[in-house]
Amino acid sequence: MAAFGKRLDGPGGRRVASRQLAFTATGIMTLDRSQVGYLLDVSATGAKLDGGGGLSVGQDIWLKSGNVDVLAQVVWSSSNMCGVHFDTPLNEDEINQLTQVPQGTLFASLSPEEKLGAADWTNGLIR
């Protein structure tokens, strides 16, 4: 019998779904507020967010990024980051939409702050 809260989806409680790097602005909505964060990585079953540090473990949230809407629950939170588990797994098309990041030599040479600015501009958050 498994201990309460222990992950059952892989050896040692590790996730089975592979993560893909993402750098996409996303809306994070709760019952009492909304904020903007960034998906840092995503899989069919969950994601890591930058900008979600004010969220509590167990809190239900709604993520919106482009055409992708998904309900999720916060599974860990620290400083300005958190990890979430999706209520319904994402399909391949949704994952592809969330992981489309500008490519090329110029983008690769940008600092993390410059990449955040580029992501904001790409997603229409700044002009």
N, CA, C and O of each residue as an XYZ file, in Angstrom:
508
protein
N       0.844     -1.173      0.000
C       0.000      0.000      0.000
C       0.893      1.240      0.000
O       1.880      1.308      0.733
N       0.536      2.213     -0.825
C       1.326      3.431     -0.949
C       1.002      4.403      0.167
O      -0.123      4.446      0.665
N       2.006      5.185      0.557
C       1.800      6.217      1.569
C       0.950      7.343      0.989
O       0.997      7.605     -0.213
N       0.175      8.005      1.840
C      -0.667      9.104      1.406
C       0.183     10.174      0.724
O       1.214     10.581      1.259
N      -0.243     10.631     -0.458
C       0.452     11.697     -1.168
C       1.626     11.236     -2.002
O       2.209     12.045     -2.724
N       1.992      9.982     -1.934
C       3.130      9.469     -2.703
C       2.751      9.343     -4.170
O       1.690      8.810     -4.496
N       3.601      9.823     -5.044
C       3.345      9.695     -6.478
C       3.417      8.241     -6.875
O       4.299      7.507     -6.430
N       2.490      7.828     -7.710
C       2.441      6.438     -8.159
C       2.749      6.301     -9.637
O       2.648      5.206    -10.189
N       3.126      7.403    -10.294
C       3.271      7.349    -11.742
C       4.673      6.992    -12.226
O       4.948      7.100    -13.421
N       5.551      6.577    -11.347
C       6.872      6.164    -11.783
C       7.710      5.687    -10.619
O       7.331      5.874     -9.463
N       8.858      5.066    -10.912
C       9.743      4.572     -9.856
C      10.182      5.699     -8.928
O      10.571      6.777     -9.379
N      10.115      5.437     -7.639
C      10.560      6.427     -6.661
C       9.676      7.656     -6.613
O      10.078      8.691     -6.083
N       8.474      7.553     -7.161
C       7.580      8.704     -7.161
C       7.894      9.712     -8.239
O       7.370     10.826     -8.191
N       8.717      9.380     -9.205
C       9.085     10.307    -10.269
C       8.019     10.311    -11.352
O       7.333      9.313    -11.574
N       7.890     11.456    -12.025
C       6.907     11.567    -13.101
C       7.313     10.706    -14.295
O       8.498     10.488    -14.546
N       6.311     10.224    -15.022
C       6.557      9.431    -16.211
C       6.588     10.321    -17.448
O       7.396     10.097    -18.350
N       5.717     11.328    -17.499
C       5.642     12.214    -18.660
C       6.905     13.058    -18.744
O       7.299     13.689    -17.763
N       7.541     13.072    -19.912
C       8.767     13.848    -20.076
C       8.428     15.328    -20.202
O       7.407     15.696    -20.784
N       9.293     16.170    -19.650
C       9.111     17.617    -19.693
C       9.802     18.182    -20.920
O      10.850     17.691    -21.340
N       9.204     19.220    -21.491
C       9.806     19.954    -22.593
C      10.004     21.394    -22.141
O       9.152     21.958    -21.454
N      11.124     21.983    -22.527
C      11.381     23.373    -22.166
C      10.359     24.276    -22.824
O       9.961     24.057    -23.967
N       9.948     25.275    -22.104
C       9.007     26.270    -22.619
C       9.448     27.624    -22.104
O      10.174     27.712    -21.114
N       9.025     28.642    -22.750
C       9.289     30.002    -22.270
C       8.144     30.857    -22.760
O       8.317     31.740    -23.600
N       6.965     30.580    -22.217
C       5.725     31.158    -22.706
C       5.016     31.904    -21.587
O       4.839     31.371    -20.492
N       4.609     33.140    -21.865
C       3.818     33.887    -20.890
C       2.467     33.207    -20.742
O       1.890     32.734    -21.721
N       1.970     33.160    -19.521
C       0.679     32.533    -19.266
C      -0.066     33.296    -18.184
O       0.536     33.809    -17.240
N      -1.367     33.365    -18.330
C      -2.201     33.944    -17.294
C      -2.447     32.897    -16.223
O      -2.739     31.740    -16.527
N      -2.327     33.313    -14.960
C      -2.565     32.418    -13.829
C      -3.728     33.021    -13.049
O      -3.596     34.089    -12.452
N      -4.862     32.335    -13.058
C      -6.040     32.851    -12.384
C      -6.438     31.961    -11.214
O      -6.408     30.733    -11.300
N      -6.815     32.624    -10.105
C      -7.386     31.945     -8.945
C      -8.751     32.581     -8.704
O      -9.165     33.457     -9.463
N      -9.446     32.156     -7.670
C     -10.750     32.740     -7.374
C     -10.659     34.215     -6.999
O     -11.610     34.965     -7.218
N      -9.523     34.645     -6.433
C      -9.435     36.018     -5.951
C      -8.430     36.914     -6.668
O      -8.315     38.091     -6.326
N      -7.705     36.396     -7.644
C      -6.746     37.248     -8.349
C      -6.296     36.612     -9.655
O      -6.552     35.439     -9.926
N      -5.616     37.428    -10.455
C      -4.966     36.924    -11.664
C      -3.596     37.572    -11.758
O      -3.389     38.687    -11.279
N      -2.673     36.870    -12.373
C      -1.312     37.359    -12.522
C      -0.718     36.734    -13.772
O      -1.270     35.785    -14.330
N       0.400     37.269    -14.200
C       1.101     36.729    -15.357
C       2.340     35.998    -14.868
O       3.075     36.496    -14.015
N       2.559     34.815    -15.417
C       3.753     34.040    -15.118
C       4.312     33.480    -16.413
O       3.827     33.799    -17.499
N       5.316     32.658    -16.296
C       5.945     32.042    -17.458
C       6.050     30.550    -17.251
O       6.506     30.091    -16.204
N       5.630     29.792    -18.245
C       5.860     28.350    -18.233
C       7.336     28.139    -18.519
O       7.842     28.613    -19.536
N       8.027     27.439    -17.645
C       9.450     27.141    -17.861
C       9.636     25.774    -18.478
O      10.540     25.566    -19.288
N       8.772     24.832    -18.091
C       8.736     23.535    -18.753
C       7.316     22.998    -18.647
O       6.538     23.422    -17.793
N       6.996     22.068    -19.521
C       5.631     21.545    -19.570
C       5.655     20.101    -20.041
O       6.497     19.711    -20.850
N       4.724     19.317    -19.527
C       4.497     17.949    -19.999
C       2.995     17.790    -20.161
O       2.244     18.739    -19.935
N       2.559     16.634    -20.538
C       1.126     16.388    -20.689
C       0.401     16.523    -19.353
O      -0.782     16.860    -19.318
N       1.106     16.262    -18.255
C       0.433     16.222    -16.954
C       0.742     17.379    -16.012
O       0.107     17.496    -14.964
N       1.705     18.243    -16.360
C       2.029     19.324    -15.444
C       3.027     20.303    -16.015
O       3.471     20.167    -17.156
N       3.379     21.303    -15.201
C       4.298     22.340    -15.657
C       4.994     22.988    -14.468
O       4.562     22.869    -13.322
N       6.087     23.680    -14.781
C       6.811     24.498    -13.815
C       6.603     25.947    -14.229
O       6.808     26.303    -15.390
N       6.193     26.784    -13.276
C       5.890     28.180    -13.553
C       6.823     29.121    -12.809
O       7.125     28.901    -11.636
N       7.278     30.160    -13.481
C       7.967     31.276    -12.848
C       6.915     32.369    -12.691
O       6.204     32.680    -13.647
N       6.806     32.944    -11.521
C       5.799     33.964    -11.275
C       4.613     33.426    -10.501
O       3.631     34.142    -10.305
N       4.682     32.192    -10.061
C       3.590     31.604     -9.306
C       3.931     31.376     -7.854
O       3.314     30.537     -7.198
N       4.907     32.111     -7.337
C       5.349     31.899     -5.967
C       4.343     32.263     -4.896
O       4.461     31.793     -3.764
N       3.352     33.091     -5.218
C       2.357     33.458     -4.226
C       1.242     32.441     -4.086
O       0.282     32.663     -3.348
N       1.363     31.334     -4.786
C       0.329     30.301     -4.756
C       0.640     29.276     -3.677
O       1.802     29.045     -3.343
N      -0.406     28.663     -3.136
C      -0.255     27.679     -2.064
C      -0.412     26.260     -2.591
O      -1.178     26.013     -3.522
N       0.319     25.335     -1.987
C       0.187     23.923     -2.338
C      -1.267     23.507     -2.127
O      -1.862     23.795     -1.089
N      -1.824     22.833     -3.113
C      -3.204     22.390     -3.062
C      -4.189     23.368     -3.680
O      -5.362     23.040     -3.862
N      -3.718     24.578     -4.006
C      -4.594     25.595     -4.569
C      -4.958     25.244     -6.012
O      -4.106     24.828     -6.797
N      -6.246     25.421     -6.350
C      -6.710     25.215     -7.721
C      -6.503     26.495     -8.509
O      -6.808     27.587     -8.028
N      -5.980     26.358     -9.733
C      -5.725     27.514    -10.590
C      -6.203     27.216    -12.003
O      -6.449     26.066    -12.369
N      -6.327     28.276    -12.782
C      -6.673     28.181    -14.195
C      -5.541     28.850    -14.963
O      -5.223     30.011    -14.706
N      -4.930     28.133    -15.901
C      -3.852     28.672    -16.729
C      -4.384     28.946    -18.128
O      -5.107     28.130    -18.700
N      -4.022     30.093    -18.671
C      -4.420     30.461    -20.027
C      -3.211     31.002    -20.749
O      -2.602     31.981    -20.319
N      -2.864     30.357    -21.859
C      -1.749     30.803    -22.686
C      -2.123     30.578    -24.147
O      -2.228     29.439    -24.601
N      -2.321     31.665    -24.874
C      -2.761     31.541    -26.260
C      -4.113     30.849    -26.319
O      -5.071     31.282    -25.679
N      -4.184     29.769    -27.092
C      -5.429     29.005    -27.231
C      -5.553     27.882    -26.209
O      -6.521     27.123    -26.238
N      -4.583     27.771    -25.309
C      -4.582     26.669    -24.348
C      -5.141     27.153    -23.009
O      -4.627     28.096    -22.407
N      -6.209     26.484    -22.556
C      -6.817     26.720    -21.244
C      -6.752     25.410    -20.484
O      -7.132     24.366    -21.015
N      -6.276     25.450    -19.244
C      -6.213     24.207    -18.471
C      -6.372     24.509    -16.984
O      -5.818     25.480    -16.470
N      -7.129     23.669    -16.312
C      -7.252     23.754    -14.857
C      -6.139     22.913    -14.249
O      -5.775     21.870    -14.792
N      -5.602     23.364    -13.128
C      -4.474     22.675    -12.506
C      -4.520     22.863    -11.001
O      -5.297     23.661    -10.476
N      -3.672     22.110    -10.325
C      -3.520     22.231     -8.879
C      -2.037     22.403     -8.574
O      -1.195     21.713     -9.149
N      -1.722     23.323     -7.670
C      -0.338     23.574     -7.269
C       0.135     22.400     -6.417
O      -0.507     22.044     -5.428
N       1.278     21.790     -6.811
C       1.816     20.647     -6.066
C       3.062     21.014     -5.269
O       3.418     20.303     -4.330
N       3.732     22.107     -5.622
C       4.830     22.629     -4.818
C       4.968     24.118     -5.119
O       4.590     24.575     -6.197
N       5.508     24.868     -4.169
C       5.678     26.302     -4.335
C       6.870     26.767     -3.517
O       7.029     26.376     -2.360
N       7.710     27.604     -4.120
C       8.847     28.186     -3.408
C       9.223     29.510     -4.053
O       9.177     29.642     -5.276
N       9.586     30.466     -3.257
C       9.922     31.834     -3.681
C       8.995     32.287     -4.806
O       7.825     32.564     -4.542
N       9.465     32.371     -6.038
C       8.645     32.876     -7.133
C       8.251     31.778     -8.122
O       7.752     32.085     -9.205
N       8.459     30.525     -7.779
C       8.152     29.435     -8.701
C       7.183     28.448     -8.071
O       7.027     28.383     -6.851
N       6.534     27.676     -8.949
C       5.675     26.597     -8.461
C       5.560     25.518     -9.524
O       5.855     25.740    -10.698
N       5.130     24.361     -9.092
C       4.850     23.249     -9.995
C       3.369     22.936     -9.915
O       2.775     22.977     -8.838
N       2.773     22.621    -11.060
C       1.343     22.333    -11.094
C       1.086     21.000    -11.792
O       1.864     20.560    -12.639
N      -0.017     20.376    -11.417
C      -0.486     19.144    -12.037
C      -1.810     19.472    -12.721
O      -2.724     19.994    -12.082
N      -1.920     19.170    -14.017
C      -3.123     19.470    -14.774
C      -4.253     18.508    -14.413
O      -4.025     17.314    -14.220
N      -5.473     19.039    -14.325
C      -6.643     18.198    -14.061
C      -6.889     17.230    -15.218
O      -7.244     16.071    -15.002
N      -6.701     17.710    -16.438
C      -6.853     16.892    -17.650
C      -5.548     16.994    -18.432
O      -5.086     18.104    -18.694
N      -4.939     15.870    -18.814
C      -3.671     15.931    -19.551
C      -3.800     16.724    -20.855
O      -4.837     16.694    -21.518
N      -2.724     17.431    -21.205
C      -2.675     18.166    -22.460
C      -2.454     17.198    -23.612
O      -1.820     16.155    -23.448
N      -2.981     17.549    -24.774
C      -2.706     16.741    -25.961
C      -1.435     17.271    -26.628
O      -0.905     18.308    -26.228
N      -0.959     16.571    -27.625
C       0.311     16.913    -28.281
C       0.269     18.300    -28.914
O       1.256     19.034    -28.860
N      -0.865     18.666    -29.514
C      -0.994     19.981    -30.140
C      -0.874     21.097    -29.094
O      -0.218     22.110    -29.339
N      -1.502     20.912    -27.939
C      -1.420     21.916    -26.876
C       0.006     22.056    -26.356
O       0.473     23.167    -26.108
N       0.693     20.935    -26.192
C       2.093     20.981    -25.741
C       2.943     21.711    -26.769
O       3.784     22.534    -26.408
N       2.730     21.417    -28.052
C       3.489     22.102    -29.110
C       3.251     23.606    -29.080
O       4.192     24.380    -29.257
N       2.009     24.034    -28.858
C       1.717     25.468    -28.773
C       2.464     26.120    -27.619
O       2.960     27.239    -27.749
N       2.543     25.429    -26.503
C       3.178     26.000    -25.310
C       4.700     25.984    -25.363
O       5.354     26.728    -24.631
N       5.263     25.154    -26.212
C       6.719     25.041    -26.252
C       7.339     25.725    -27.462
O       8.539     25.588    -27.698
N       6.541     26.459    -28.233
C       7.106     27.188    -29.359
C       7.854     28.399    -28.836
O       7.254     29.350    -28.336
N       9.157     28.352    -28.958
C      10.034     29.408    -28.459
C      10.831     29.935    -29.639
O      11.246     29.151    -30.492
N      11.058     31.250    -29.714
C      11.893     31.768    -30.798
C      13.223     31.029    -30.841
O      13.847     30.796    -29.806
N      13.636     30.674    -32.005
C      14.877     29.926    -32.171
C      15.914     30.782    -32.886
O      15.590     31.839    -33.428
N      17.131     30.332    -32.883
C      18.184     31.013    -33.620
C      19.307     31.465    -32.711
O      19.189     31.455    -31.486
N      20.389     31.857    -33.337
C      21.593     32.251    -32.626
C      21.360     33.487    -31.768
O      21.829     33.542    -30.632
N      20.643     34.478    -32.290
C      20.407     35.700    -31.535
C      19.637     35.403    -30.257
O      20.031     35.866    -29.187
N      18.548     34.641    -30.341
C      17.748     34.340    -29.156
C      18.571     33.563    -28.136
O      18.473     33.821    -26.937
N      19.379     32.615    -28.600
C      20.186     31.796    -27.690
C      21.191     32.635    -26.911
O      21.584     32.253    -25.808
N      21.614     33.774    -27.464
C      22.628     34.588    -26.797
C      22.036     35.603    -25.823
O      22.788     36.315    -25.157
N      20.713     35.688    -25.721
C      20.087     36.653    -24.822
C      20.201     36.224    -23.365
O      20.255     35.033    -23.058
N      20.236     37.211    -22.469
C      20.226     36.930    -21.035
C      18.820     36.473    -20.647
O      17.880     36.678    -21.415
N      18.652     35.853    -19.463
C      17.303     35.454    -19.028
C      16.322     36.633    -18.990
O      15.152     36.466    -19.336
N      16.778     37.814    -18.576
C      15.905     38.986    -18.529
C      15.496     39.408    -19.934
O      14.346     39.785    -20.160
N      16.432     39.347    -20.882
C      16.113     39.691    -22.265
C      15.156     38.671    -22.882
O      14.290     39.036    -23.677
N      15.307     37.399    -22.522
C      14.383     36.374    -23.009
C      12.979     36.614    -22.461
O      12.000     36.432    -23.185
N      12.863     37.020    -21.191
C      11.553     37.357    -20.622
C      10.925     38.509    -21.393
O       9.733     38.476    -21.698
N      11.720     39.530    -21.710
C      11.216     40.664    -22.486
C      10.778     40.240    -23.876
O       9.746     40.693    -24.372
N      11.560     39.369    -24.508
C      11.202     38.871    -25.840
C       9.916     38.061    -25.782
O       9.074     38.169    -26.673
N       9.757     37.250    -24.737
C       8.535     36.462    -24.586
C       7.333     37.379    -24.369
O       6.266     37.135    -24.932
N       7.490     38.433    -23.560
C       6.416     39.401    -23.360
C       6.016     40.048    -24.680
O       4.830     40.177    -24.984
N       7.007     40.452    -25.454
C       6.738     41.102    -26.726
C       6.052     40.137    -27.691
O       5.077     40.504    -28.346
N       6.557     38.907    -27.782
C       5.987     37.899    -28.668
C       4.537     37.602    -28.304
O       3.707     37.382    -29.186
N       4.230     37.595    -27.011
C       2.887     37.267    -26.546
C       1.974     38.495    -26.438
O       0.861     38.394    -25.921
N       2.440     39.656    -26.923
C       1.605     40.847    -26.951
C       1.417     41.546    -25.625
O       0.509     42.365    -25.482
N       2.262     41.237    -24.643
C       2.128     41.867    -23.337
C       2.755     43.255    -23.286
O       2.374     44.083    -22.459
N       3.725     43.508    -24.179
C       4.353     44.830    -24.275
C       4.552     45.173    -25.741
O       4.621     44.280    -26.586
N       4.642     46.427    -26.038
C       4.909     46.891    -27.410
C       5.864     48.044    -27.358
O       6.228     48.592    -28.399
